[in-house]
Amino acid sequence: MSCPGGSSRTEQRGNLPTGYNGREGHVKRIGVLTSGGDAPGMNAAIRAVVRMGLHKGWDVVGICEGYVGLITDDTTPLSARRVGGIMQRGGTVLGSSRSPEFKTPEGRRMAREMLNRHSIEALAIIGGGGSQAGALAMFQEGFPVVGIASTIDNDLYGIDITIGVDTALNVALEAIDRLKVTASSHRRAFLLEVMGRDYGYLALMSGLAGGADAIVVPEVDTDPEQIASAMRDAYTRGKSHALVVVAEGARYNAEGLGRYFREHQERLGFELRSTVLGHVQRGGEPGAFDRLLGTQCGVAAVECLDKGEFGVLAGLRHGQISTVPLAEVVGHKKPIDAKLLKMAQVLSQ
């Protein structure tokens, strides 16, 4: 299933019931959208929202291209068969985008008008920090929403691990393992840059699991000379390679470190190369963990809508699928685990 090119209008059924007050079982027609960066496992969440919604006797409408679709009226009706076979696919069959217009009151007014035209009474919004900020804005303006935590960055406050993270970590880990092979063959050092925006989780966890000689994250101001020392120490100890995992949002990312060392590589002991993993981490089929997590979070979101529990984010929290108020998530920075960073430093020696 994929959203069509251009708009596919669902049947218009009048306005929202004026007496709506979030009563349990009152919702009859919901929308689902994916927003921001795609993440492996989003399709599992879409499938779960649709089939659980249908199980409750609701109509389910897909909003194409994220918040842009809310403004441009780009929708498609979803059935159990239309979401069949999508769980194993990467990305999002509904499409995704970023919408500066939705951040404005006028953009949200246009979105509300579209929802009213289609009698969509509530939304399940699958995405990361920016997506959930939009969800909170709609909730604060009186529209029923439930968020589903999905971003490979894993930077949503109050959530243990988000949809897409496990698959992205395994992609990074495979890259580390492969780079170590070629690095050892040529006695080289590699800088591997992973995604994560301004949060260092992916770098920390993939570096720890991959046995990196050093890890650079945005949360810690790292002196390039520390990285030089780590690579030189690996050379002195007789290692056949050195590998540094760098978060893209760090002050010194792979490009910055490469420039820093360009004129003086000989002091590293190794010849230096850089690899930027980039959007490769977003692609590919989701692993079992992300399929299961997406499924469970999608079901939890529908249960919240059914109970009238709005303005919350469904995700893995303290080891269980539960919810946290969006107001506690948006605008709060998730701390990195300093103990794990210290562990990685000790074990790299």
C-alpha positions as CSV (number, residue, x, y, z in Angstrom):
1,M,0.0,0.0,0.0
2,S,1.2,3.5,-0.7
3,C,-0.4,6.9,-0.7
4,P,-1.3,8.0,-4.2
5,G,0.4,10.9,-5.9
6,G,-1.8,13.8,-5.2
7,S,-4.9,13.8,-3.0
8,S,-7.3,11.0,-2.5
9,R,-10.4,12.5,-0.8
10,T,-12.3,10.4,1.7
11,E,-16.0,10.8,1.8
12,Q,-17.0,14.0,3.6
13,R,-19.5,13.3,6.4
14,G,-20.1,16.7,8.0
15,N,-18.6,18.3,11.0
16,L,-17.4,16.9,14.3
17,P,-20.2,16.3,16.8
18,T,-20.5,19.5,18.9
19,G,-21.1,17.5,22.1
20,Y,-17.8,15.6,21.9
21,N,-16.2,15.3,25.3
22,G,-13.9,12.4,25.1
23,R,-16.4,9.8,26.4
24,E,-15.1,6.2,26.3
25,G,-16.2,4.5,23.1
26,H,-17.4,7.8,21.5
27,V,-14.7,8.0,18.8
28,K,-15.9,6.6,15.5
29,R,-13.5,7.9,13.0
30,I,-9.7,8.5,13.4
31,G,-6.8,9.5,11.4
32,V,-3.2,8.3,11.5
33,L,-0.1,10.0,10.1
34,T,3.7,9.7,10.2
35,S,5.8,12.8,10.5
36,G,9.4,13.8,10.5
37,G,12.2,11.4,9.8
38,D,11.1,7.9,8.8
39,A,12.0,5.0,11.1
40,P,12.0,1.2,10.6
41,G,8.9,-0.1,12.4
42,M,6.6,2.8,11.5
43,N,4.6,0.6,9.2
44,A,4.0,-1.9,11.9
45,A,2.6,0.9,14.0
46,I,0.3,2.0,11.1
47,R,-0.9,-1.5,10.6
48,A,-1.7,-1.9,14.3
49,V,-3.6,1.4,14.5
50,V,-5.7,0.5,11.5
51,R,-6.6,-3.0,12.5
52,M,-7.2,-2.2,16.1
53,G,-9.3,0.7,15.1
54,L,-11.3,-1.4,12.7
55,H,-11.7,-4.0,15.5
56,K,-13.4,-1.4,17.6
57,G,-15.8,-0.6,14.7
58,W,-14.1,2.7,13.7
59,D,-13.3,4.2,10.3
60,V,-9.5,4.8,9.9
61,V,-8.2,7.5,7.5
62,G,-4.5,7.7,6.5
63,I,-3.1,11.2,6.3
64,C,-0.4,11.3,3.6
65,E,2.9,13.2,3.8
66,G,2.6,14.0,7.5
67,Y,1.3,17.4,8.6
68,V,1.5,18.6,5.1
69,G,-1.3,16.2,4.3
70,L,-3.4,17.7,7.0
71,I,-3.1,21.1,5.4
72,T,-3.4,20.1,1.7
73,D,-6.2,17.5,2.4
74,D,-4.2,14.5,1.2
75,T,-5.9,11.5,2.7
76,T,-6.7,7.9,1.9
77,P,-9.1,5.4,3.5
78,L,-7.4,2.5,5.2
79,S,-8.7,-1.1,5.5
80,A,-7.3,-4.2,6.9
81,R,-6.3,-5.4,3.5
82,R,-4.6,-2.1,2.5
83,V,-2.2,-2.5,5.5
84,G,-1.6,-6.1,4.8
85,G,2.1,-6.9,4.0
86,I,3.5,-3.6,5.2
87,M,4.9,-4.7,8.5
88,Q,8.2,-5.9,7.1
89,R,8.7,-2.8,4.9
90,G,11.0,0.0,5.9
91,G,10.1,3.6,5.9
92,T,6.4,4.6,6.0
93,V,3.8,3.8,3.4
94,L,1.9,7.0,4.3
95,G,4.9,9.1,3.4
96,S,6.4,11.8,5.6
97,S,7.6,15.4,5.5
98,R,8.3,18.4,7.6
99,S,5.8,21.3,7.5
100,P,6.9,24.7,8.6
101,E,3.4,25.9,7.8
102,F,1.9,23.7,10.4
103,K,3.9,25.5,13.1
104,T,1.8,28.6,12.5
105,P,-1.7,29.2,13.9
106,E,-3.0,29.6,10.3
107,G,-1.6,26.2,9.3
108,R,-3.2,24.5,12.2
109,R,-6.5,26.2,11.5
110,M,-6.4,24.8,8.0
111,A,-5.6,21.3,9.4
112,R,-8.6,21.6,11.8
113,E,-10.8,22.5,8.9
114,M,-9.7,19.5,6.9
115,L,-10.3,17.2,9.9
116,N,-13.8,18.6,10.4
117,R,-14.6,18.1,6.7
118,H,-13.8,14.4,7.0
119,S,-15.4,14.0,10.4
120,I,-12.0,12.8,11.8
121,E,-12.5,12.9,15.6
122,A,-9.0,12.0,16.8
123,L,-5.4,11.5,15.5
124,A,-2.7,9.0,16.1
125,I,0.6,10.7,15.3
126,I,3.7,8.6,14.7
127,G,7.0,10.4,14.9
128,G,9.8,12.0,17.0
129,G,10.3,15.3,18.8
130,G,9.1,17.7,16.1
131,S,6.1,15.5,15.4
132,Q,5.1,15.3,19.0
133,A,5.5,19.0,19.4
134,G,2.9,19.4,16.7
135,A,0.7,16.8,18.4
136,L,0.9,18.8,21.7
137,A,0.0,22.0,19.9
138,M,-3.2,20.3,18.5
139,F,-4.1,18.9,21.8
140,Q,-3.7,22.3,23.5
141,E,-6.0,23.8,20.9
142,G,-8.6,21.2,21.8
143,F,-8.2,18.3,19.4
144,P,-7.9,14.7,20.6
145,V,-4.4,13.3,19.8
146,V,-2.2,10.4,20.9
147,G,1.4,10.3,19.9
148,I,3.4,7.1,19.1
149,A,7.2,7.4,19.9
150,S,9.1,6.7,16.7
151,T,12.6,8.1,15.9
152,I,15.9,6.5,15.3
153,D,17.5,9.2,17.4
154,N,15.9,7.9,20.6
155,D,15.8,11.4,22.0
156,L,12.2,11.5,23.3
157,Y,12.2,12.4,27.0
158,G,10.5,9.8,29.3
159,I,10.7,7.0,26.7
160,D,13.2,4.1,27.1
161,I,13.6,3.3,23.4
162,T,11.6,4.4,20.4
163,I,10.5,2.7,17.2
164,G,13.4,2.4,14.7
165,V,16.3,2.6,17.2
166,D,17.1,-1.1,17.4
167,T,17.2,-1.5,13.6
168,A,19.3,1.6,13.2
169,L,21.7,0.4,15.8
170,N,22.2,-2.9,14.1
171,V,22.9,-1.1,10.8
172,A,25.6,0.9,12.6
173,L,27.0,-2.1,14.2
174,E,27.3,-4.0,10.9
175,A,29.1,-1.0,9.5
176,I,31.5,-1.0,12.5
177,D,32.2,-4.7,12.0
178,R,32.8,-4.3,8.3
179,L,35.1,-1.2,8.7
180,K,37.2,-3.1,11.3
181,V,37.9,-5.8,8.7
182,T,39.2,-3.4,6.0
183,A,40.9,-1.2,8.6
184,S,42.9,-4.2,9.9
185,S,43.8,-5.2,6.4
186,H,45.4,-1.9,5.7
187,R,46.4,-0.8,9.3
188,R,44.2,2.2,9.2
189,A,42.1,4.2,11.6
190,F,38.5,5.1,10.7
191,L,36.1,7.8,11.8
192,L,32.5,6.5,11.5
193,E,29.8,9.1,11.8
194,V,26.3,8.0,12.8
195,M,23.0,9.9,12.9
196,G,21.2,11.1,16.0
197,R,21.0,14.9,15.4
198,D,22.1,16.5,18.7
199,Y,21.7,13.4,20.8
200,G,24.5,10.9,21.2
201,Y,22.6,7.7,21.9
202,L,23.2,6.0,18.6
203,A,26.9,6.8,18.7
204,L,27.3,5.7,22.3
205,M,25.4,2.4,22.0
206,S,26.9,1.3,18.6
207,G,30.3,2.3,19.8
208,L,30.0,0.4,23.0
209,A,28.6,-2.7,21.2
210,G,31.2,-2.4,18.5
211,G,34.2,-2.0,20.7
212,A,35.2,1.4,19.4
213,D,38.5,3.0,20.6
214,A,36.7,6.3,21.3
215,I,33.2,7.7,21.1
216,V,32.3,11.3,20.4
217,V,28.9,12.6,21.5
218,P,27.3,16.1,21.6
219,E,26.7,15.9,25.3
220,V,30.4,15.9,26.1
221,D,32.8,18.5,24.8
222,T,35.5,16.4,23.4
223,D,39.0,17.7,22.7
224,P,40.3,16.3,19.4
225,E,43.6,15.7,21.2
226,Q,41.8,13.1,23.3
227,I,40.8,11.3,20.1
228,A,44.3,11.5,18.8
229,S,45.6,10.0,22.0
230,A,43.1,7.2,21.8
231,M,44.1,6.3,18.3
232,R,47.8,6.6,19.1
233,D,47.4,4.4,22.2
234,A,45.7,1.7,20.0
235,Y,48.7,1.9,17.6
236,T,51.2,1.7,20.5
237,R,49.4,-1.4,22.0
238,G,50.0,-3.2,18.7
239,K,46.4,-3.0,17.4
240,S,46.0,-3.4,13.6
241,H,43.4,-0.7,13.5
242,A,41.6,2.0,15.4
243,L,37.9,3.0,15.2
244,V,36.2,6.1,16.5
245,V,32.4,6.4,16.4
246,V,31.2,10.0,16.1
247,A,27.7,11.5,16.5
248,E,26.7,13.8,13.7
249,G,25.7,16.5,16.1
250,A,29.0,16.6,18.0
251,R,31.1,19.8,17.8
252,Y,33.8,17.8,16.1
253,N,31.9,15.4,13.8
254,A,33.7,13.2,11.2
255,E,34.4,16.1,8.9
256,G,35.6,18.3,11.7
257,L,38.0,15.7,13.1
258,G,39.2,14.9,9.6
259,R,40.1,18.5,9.0
260,Y,41.8,18.7,12.4
261,F,44.0,15.7,11.7
262,R,44.6,16.2,8.0
263,E,48.0,17.8,8.3
264,H,49.4,15.7,11.1
265,Q,48.1,12.1,10.5
266,E,51.6,10.7,11.3
267,R,51.2,11.3,15.0
268,L,48.1,9.0,15.0
269,G,50.2,6.0,14.0
270,F,47.5,5.0,11.5
271,E,46.5,6.4,8.1
272,L,43.1,8.0,8.7
273,R,39.8,7.5,6.8
274,S,36.3,8.8,7.4
275,T,32.9,7.2,6.7
276,V,29.6,8.9,7.1
277,L,26.8,6.4,7.5
278,G,24.0,8.9,7.1
279,H,20.5,7.9,5.9
280,V,21.6,4.3,5.3
281,Q,20.6,3.9,9.0
282,R,16.9,4.8,8.2
283,G,16.5,2.3,5.4
284,G,16.0,-1.4,5.2
285,E,13.6,-3.8,6.8
286,P,12.8,-3.4,10.5
287,G,14.0,-6.1,12.8
288,A,11.8,-8.2,15.1
289,F,12.2,-5.8,18.0
290,D,11.0,-2.8,16.0
291,R,8.1,-4.7,14.4
292,L,6.9,-5.8,17.9
293,L,7.4,-2.4,19.4
294,G,5.6,-0.6,16.6
295,T,2.7,-3.1,16.9
296,Q,2.4,-2.7,20.6
297,C,2.6,1.0,20.5
298,G,0.0,1.2,17.8
299,V,-2.4,-0.9,19.8
300,A,-1.8,1.2,22.9
301,A,-2.5,4.4,21.1
302,V,-5.9,3.1,19.9
303,E,-6.7,2.0,23.5
304,C,-5.9,5.5,24.7
305,L,-8.2,7.0,22.1
306,D,-10.9,4.6,23.1
307,K,-10.6,5.5,26.8
308,G,-10.5,9.2,26.1
309,E,-6.9,9.5,27.3
310,F,-5.6,12.2,25.0
311,G,-2.5,14.4,24.9
312,V,-0.2,11.5,25.7
313,L,2.7,9.6,24.0
314,A,2.6,5.8,23.8
315,G,6.0,4.1,24.0
316,L,8.3,1.8,26.0
317,R,8.6,3.3,29.5
318,H,10.3,1.6,32.4
319,G,10.3,-1.6,30.4
320,Q,6.6,-1.6,29.6
321,I,4.3,-0.2,27.0
322,S,2.7,2.8,28.7
323,T,2.1,6.5,28.2
324,V,3.6,9.8,29.3
325,P,1.9,13.2,28.9
326,L,3.1,15.1,25.8
327,A,3.6,18.2,27.9
328,E,6.3,16.3,29.8
329,V,8.0,15.1,26.6
330,V,8.1,18.2,24.4
331,G,10.8,20.7,25.3
332,H,12.7,18.5,27.7
333,K,16.1,17.1,26.8
334,K,16.8,13.5,27.4
335,P,20.1,12.9,29.2
336,I,22.6,10.5,27.9
337,D,23.8,7.6,30.2
338,A,27.1,8.9,31.6
339,K,27.8,5.5,33.2
340,L,27.7,3.8,29.8
341,L,30.0,6.4,28.3
342,K,32.5,5.8,31.1
343,M,32.1,2.1,30.6
344,A,33.0,2.4,26.9
345,Q,36.1,4.4,27.8
346,V,37.3,1.8,30.2
347,L,36.6,-1.2,28.0
348,S,38.4,0.4,25.0
349,Q,41.8,0.2,26.7
